[in-house]
Amino acid sequence: MTPVQVRTAFALQPEQRERLKQKMEQVLGQEVTLTCTEDPSLLCGLVVQAGGRIWDFSAKEQLAQIQTLLTA
């Protein structure tokens, strides 16, 4: 099993956790174990880390990218 760390702005509901687990198993091609933690600094969204890869779907990251574009 592959460990997958998930940080979310708010707690995930059980059905959301299960859908995310299924999606990560599909993406990685193997069974996964999710470890979820809450991180209010994300504002909304989530950050997923597995096997050295990071998927950042947080509002915090999106705002940082917009700021970079505006100041370039």
Secondary structure per residue as TSV (DSSP state, phi and psi in degrees):
chain	resnum	aa	ss	phi	psi
A	1	M	-	360.0	142.6
A	2	T	E	-99.4	127.4
A	3	P	E	-75.3	137.9
A	4	V	E	-128.8	120.8
A	5	Q	E	-96.7	132.4
A	6	V	E	-126.6	125.3
A	7	R	E	-110.2	129.5
A	8	T	E	-128.3	153.8
A	9	A	S	-69.1	-33.0
A	10	F	S	-133.8	158.5
A	11	A	-	-61.3	138.0
A	12	L	-	-82.5	143.9
A	13	Q	-	-75.1	155.5
A	14	P	H	-53.1	-40.4
A	15	E	H	-69.5	-31.6
A	16	Q	H	-68.3	-41.8
A	17	R	H	-59.9	-43.5
A	18	E	H	-66.0	-42.5
A	19	R	H	-63.0	-41.5
A	20	L	H	-64.8	-42.1
A	21	K	H	-59.7	-46.9
A	22	Q	H	-62.1	-42.4
A	23	K	H	-64.5	-43.0
A	24	M	H	-66.2	-35.6
A	25	E	H	-65.0	-37.0
A	26	Q	H	-67.1	-45.3
A	27	V	H	-66.1	-44.2
A	28	L	H	-87.0	-16.5
A	29	G	T	73.0	24.9
A	30	Q	S	-158.6	164.9
A	31	E	-	-68.0	146.4
A	32	V	E	-129.3	159.4
A	33	T	E	-119.7	126.1
A	34	L	E	-91.8	137.7
A	35	T	E	-121.9	114.4
A	36	C	E	-108.5	135.1
A	37	T	E	-132.3	151.5
A	38	E	E	-91.9	136.8
A	39	D	-	-139.7	91.3
A	40	P	G	-59.2	-20.2
A	41	S	G	-65.8	-14.9
A	42	L	G	-72.7	-15.8
A	43	L	-	73.4	-58.5
A	44	C	S	-161.2	165.5
A	45	G	S	93.2	-159.6
A	46	L	E	-155.3	161.9
A	47	V	E	-127.2	127.7
A	48	V	E	-116.6	132.3
A	49	Q	E	-127.8	128.4
A	50	A	E	-154.2	128.8
A	51	G	T	53.7	40.9
A	52	G	T	81.6	-0.2
A	53	R	E	-106.2	147.1
A	54	I	E	-130.5	130.4
A	55	W	E	-113.9	115.3
A	56	D	E	-110.3	105.8
A	57	F	-	-112.9	32.6
A	58	S	-	-91.9	153.7
A	59	A	H	-65.3	-34.0
A	60	K	H	-57.6	-45.1
A	61	E	H	-68.2	-41.6
A	62	Q	H	-61.9	-42.4
A	63	L	H	-64.8	-38.0
A	64	A	H	-63.7	-39.5
A	65	Q	H	-66.6	-39.8
A	66	I	H	-64.1	-42.9
A	67	Q	H	-60.8	-42.6
A	68	T	H	-60.8	-44.0
A	69	L	H	-63.5	-39.1
A	70	L	H	-74.1	-25.5
A	71	T	H	-99.4	-1.2
A	72	A	-	-79.6	360.0
